[in-house]
């Protein structure tokens, strides 16, 4: 195991998806799951508190969606890398996520 573990936060409004991602990440010794959020608003609040290295962010959530949450997260924590997650193949959603700063 490397000395520095990658601190990851998972954001998804569907608990089964969120738990599945969390469970999958536990298989990697160099990844530390530091938190999870079920909404964009919660993701923004927790990011400031938990200081993750990476956020796996669902793009389609009620309230503050993943694109809006990505913008807000990167405004307050610009060092964080946000990876966009979605099962939808809408081109404008992907474009918006990338323009917001997601990878």
Buried (B, 14 or more C-beta within 10 A) or exposed (E): EEEEBBBBBBBBBEEEBBEEBBEEBEEEEEBBBBBBBBBBBBBBBBBEEBBBBBBBBBBBBEEBBBBBBBBBBBEEBEEBBBEBBBEEEEEEBBEBBEEBBBE
